[in-house]
Amino acid sequence: MTIESIIAFSVAMFILAASPGPGVFASVAQALSTGFRTSFDVIAGIVIGDIIFLMLAIFGLSAIAHLLGEFFFIIKIAGGAYLVWMGWKMWTAEPVLFNANQKTKRGTRKGRFLGGLFITLGNPKVIVFYAGFLPNFMDLRSLTLIDILIVIALITLILICVLGTYSFTAARAGRMFVSRRAIKNLNRCAGTVMAGAGITIAVR
């Protein structure tokens, strides 16, 4: 890889991560609902999903989205349904005042991670980026192990920085709400956004 290709890929990746979409919406919704730290579980799932598509593209399997056929459709529907369910849970959750020292309940981290993973695996924008646009920035057949590690590091860093910034901003805004009624409305707003992301994935 050349410096020029690294810069070009970084810019394109930044635009992909920063453009409004299911990943951004889900991260923001999670931060609004349960705070900044828990949103990183969702972001981690999104990062892993991107890395999976990167590996498929590098090893010549990017066409798998077309070959999977009905199974890929099932993944989209299942992922979308899961996000809608998470949105419903947020909508119906009992309002709890924000507390920086409050511990996250066990069993929820895996669910948030899977939610983020499903978002990426069912997001057409991400699929098109890795299957169609990525080869324009680098020769995938000539990448060395070091090159692959560099690309993975760039993907991870950019996604964490961009989505983390969105989540941090949302969480800071959320902490201004101190009444149970305001937090209930906030949870419903976040749940609506999460469910909307799921519906968007399912119908595309």
KAHUNOR-V456998 format. One record per residue. N is the residue number from 1. RES is the residue in three letters. SS is DSSP state (~ for helix, > for strand, _ for the rest). PSI is psi as a letter, one per 30 degrees, with the letter a starting at -180 (NA if undefined). Layout:
BEGIN
n=N res=RES ss=SS psi=PSI
n=N res=RES ss=SS psi=PSI
END
This chain:
BEGIN
n=1 res=MET ss=_ psi=k
n=2 res=THR ss=_ psi=l
n=3 res=ILE ss=~ psi=e
n=4 res=GLU ss=~ psi=e
n=5 res=SER ss=~ psi=e
n=6 res=ILE ss=~ psi=e
n=7 res=ILE ss=~ psi=e
n=8 res=ALA ss=~ psi=e
n=9 res=PHE ss=~ psi=e
n=10 res=SER ss=~ psi=e
n=11 res=VAL ss=~ psi=e
n=12 res=ALA ss=~ psi=e
n=13 res=MET ss=~ psi=e
n=14 res=PHE ss=~ psi=e
n=15 res=ILE ss=~ psi=e
n=16 res=LEU ss=~ psi=e
n=17 res=ALA ss=~ psi=e
n=18 res=ALA ss=~ psi=f
n=19 res=SER ss=_ psi=k
n=20 res=PRO ss=_ psi=k
n=21 res=GLY ss=_ psi=a
n=22 res=PRO ss=~ psi=e
n=23 res=GLY ss=~ psi=e
n=24 res=VAL ss=~ psi=e
n=25 res=PHE ss=~ psi=e
n=26 res=ALA ss=~ psi=e
n=27 res=SER ss=~ psi=e
n=28 res=VAL ss=~ psi=e
n=29 res=ALA ss=~ psi=e
n=30 res=GLN ss=~ psi=e
n=31 res=ALA ss=~ psi=e
n=32 res=LEU ss=~ psi=e
n=33 res=SER ss=~ psi=e
n=34 res=THR ss=~ psi=g
n=35 res=GLY ss=_ psi=l
n=36 res=PHE ss=~ psi=e
n=37 res=ARG ss=~ psi=e
n=38 res=THR ss=~ psi=f
n=39 res=SER ss=~ psi=f
n=40 res=PHE ss=~ psi=f
n=41 res=ASP ss=~ psi=e
n=42 res=VAL ss=~ psi=e
n=43 res=ILE ss=~ psi=e
n=44 res=ALA ss=~ psi=e
n=45 res=GLY ss=~ psi=e
n=46 res=ILE ss=~ psi=e
n=47 res=VAL ss=~ psi=e
n=48 res=ILE ss=~ psi=e
n=49 res=GLY ss=~ psi=e
n=50 res=ASP ss=~ psi=e
n=51 res=ILE ss=~ psi=e
n=52 res=ILE ss=~ psi=e
n=53 res=PHE ss=~ psi=e
n=54 res=LEU ss=~ psi=e
n=55 res=MET ss=~ psi=e
n=56 res=LEU ss=~ psi=e
n=57 res=ALA ss=~ psi=e
n=58 res=ILE ss=~ psi=e
n=59 res=PHE ss=_ psi=g
n=60 res=GLY ss=_ psi=g
n=61 res=LEU ss=_ psi=g
n=62 res=SER ss=_ psi=f
n=63 res=ALA ss=_ psi=g
n=64 res=ILE ss=~ psi=f
n=65 res=ALA ss=~ psi=e
n=66 res=HIS ss=~ psi=e
n=67 res=LEU ss=~ psi=f
n=68 res=LEU ss=_ psi=f
n=69 res=GLY ss=_ psi=c
n=70 res=GLU ss=~ psi=e
n=71 res=PHE ss=~ psi=e
n=72 res=PHE ss=~ psi=e
n=73 res=PHE ss=~ psi=e
n=74 res=ILE ss=~ psi=e
n=75 res=ILE ss=~ psi=e
n=76 res=LYS ss=~ psi=e
n=77 res=ILE ss=~ psi=e
n=78 res=ALA ss=~ psi=e
n=79 res=GLY ss=~ psi=e
n=80 res=GLY ss=~ psi=e
n=81 res=ALA ss=~ psi=e
n=82 res=TYR ss=~ psi=e
n=83 res=LEU ss=~ psi=e
n=84 res=VAL ss=~ psi=e
n=85 res=TRP ss=~ psi=e
n=86 res=MET ss=~ psi=e
n=87 res=GLY ss=~ psi=e
n=88 res=TRP ss=~ psi=e
n=89 res=LYS ss=~ psi=e
n=90 res=MET ss=~ psi=e
n=91 res=TRP ss=~ psi=e
n=92 res=THR ss=~ psi=g
n=93 res=ALA ss=_ psi=k
n=94 res=GLU ss=_ psi=k
n=95 res=PRO ss=_ psi=k
n=96 res=VAL ss=_ psi=k
n=97 res=LEU ss=_ psi=k
n=98 res=PHE ss=_ psi=k
n=99 res=ASN ss=_ psi=j
n=100 res=ALA ss=_ psi=f
n=101 res=ASN ss=_ psi=g
n=102 res=GLN ss=_ psi=k
n=103 res=LYS ss=_ psi=k
n=104 res=THR ss=_ psi=k
n=105 res=LYS ss=_ psi=k
n=106 res=ARG ss=_ psi=l
n=107 res=GLY ss=_ psi=f
n=108 res=THR ss=~ psi=f
n=109 res=ARG ss=~ psi=e
n=110 res=LYS ss=~ psi=e
n=111 res=GLY ss=~ psi=e
n=112 res=ARG ss=~ psi=e
n=113 res=PHE ss=~ psi=e
n=114 res=LEU ss=~ psi=e
n=115 res=GLY ss=~ psi=e
n=116 res=GLY ss=~ psi=e
n=117 res=LEU ss=~ psi=e
n=118 res=PHE ss=~ psi=e
n=119 res=ILE ss=~ psi=e
n=120 res=THR ss=~ psi=e
n=121 res=LEU ss=~ psi=f
n=122 res=GLY ss=_ psi=g
n=123 res=ASN ss=_ psi=j
n=124 res=PRO ss=~ psi=e
n=125 res=LYS ss=~ psi=e
n=126 res=VAL ss=~ psi=e
n=127 res=ILE ss=~ psi=e
n=128 res=VAL ss=~ psi=e
n=129 res=PHE ss=~ psi=e
n=130 res=TYR ss=~ psi=e
n=131 res=ALA ss=~ psi=e
n=132 res=GLY ss=~ psi=e
n=133 res=PHE ss=~ psi=e
n=134 res=LEU ss=~ psi=e
n=135 res=PRO ss=~ psi=f
n=136 res=ASN ss=~ psi=f
n=137 res=PHE ss=~ psi=f
n=138 res=MET ss=_ psi=l
n=139 res=ASP ss=_ psi=j
n=140 res=LEU ss=~ psi=f
n=141 res=ARG ss=~ psi=f
n=142 res=SER ss=~ psi=g
n=143 res=LEU ss=_ psi=k
n=144 res=THR ss=_ psi=l
n=145 res=LEU ss=~ psi=e
n=146 res=ILE ss=~ psi=e
n=147 res=ASP ss=~ psi=e
n=148 res=ILE ss=~ psi=e
n=149 res=LEU ss=~ psi=e
n=150 res=ILE ss=~ psi=e
n=151 res=VAL ss=~ psi=e
n=152 res=ILE ss=~ psi=e
n=153 res=ALA ss=~ psi=e
n=154 res=LEU ss=~ psi=e
n=155 res=ILE ss=~ psi=e
n=156 res=THR ss=~ psi=e
n=157 res=LEU ss=~ psi=e
n=158 res=ILE ss=~ psi=e
n=159 res=LEU ss=~ psi=e
n=160 res=ILE ss=~ psi=e
n=161 res=CYS ss=~ psi=e
n=162 res=VAL ss=~ psi=e
n=163 res=LEU ss=~ psi=e
n=164 res=GLY ss=~ psi=e
n=165 res=THR ss=~ psi=e
n=166 res=TYR ss=~ psi=e
n=167 res=SER ss=~ psi=e
n=168 res=PHE ss=~ psi=e
n=169 res=THR ss=~ psi=e
n=170 res=ALA ss=~ psi=e
n=171 res=ALA ss=~ psi=e
n=172 res=ARG ss=~ psi=e
n=173 res=ALA ss=~ psi=e
n=174 res=GLY ss=~ psi=e
n=175 res=ARG ss=_ psi=f
n=176 res=MET ss=_ psi=f
n=177 res=PHE ss=_ psi=j
n=178 res=VAL ss=_ psi=f
n=179 res=SER ss=_ psi=l
n=180 res=ARG ss=~ psi=e
n=181 res=ARG ss=~ psi=e
n=182 res=ALA ss=~ psi=e
n=183 res=ILE ss=~ psi=e
n=184 res=LYS ss=~ psi=e
n=185 res=ASN ss=~ psi=e
n=186 res=LEU ss=~ psi=e
n=187 res=ASN ss=~ psi=e
n=188 res=ARG ss=~ psi=e
n=189 res=CYS ss=~ psi=e
n=190 res=ALA ss=~ psi=e
n=191 res=GLY ss=~ psi=e
n=192 res=THR ss=~ psi=e
n=193 res=VAL ss=~ psi=e
n=194 res=MET ss=~ psi=e
n=195 res=ALA ss=~ psi=e
n=196 res=GLY ss=~ psi=e
n=197 res=ALA ss=~ psi=e
n=198 res=GLY ss=~ psi=e
n=199 res=ILE ss=~ psi=e
n=200 res=THR ss=~ psi=e
n=201 res=ILE ss=~ psi=e
n=202 res=ALA ss=~ psi=e
n=203 res=VAL ss=~ psi=f
n=204 res=ARG ss=_ psi=NA
END
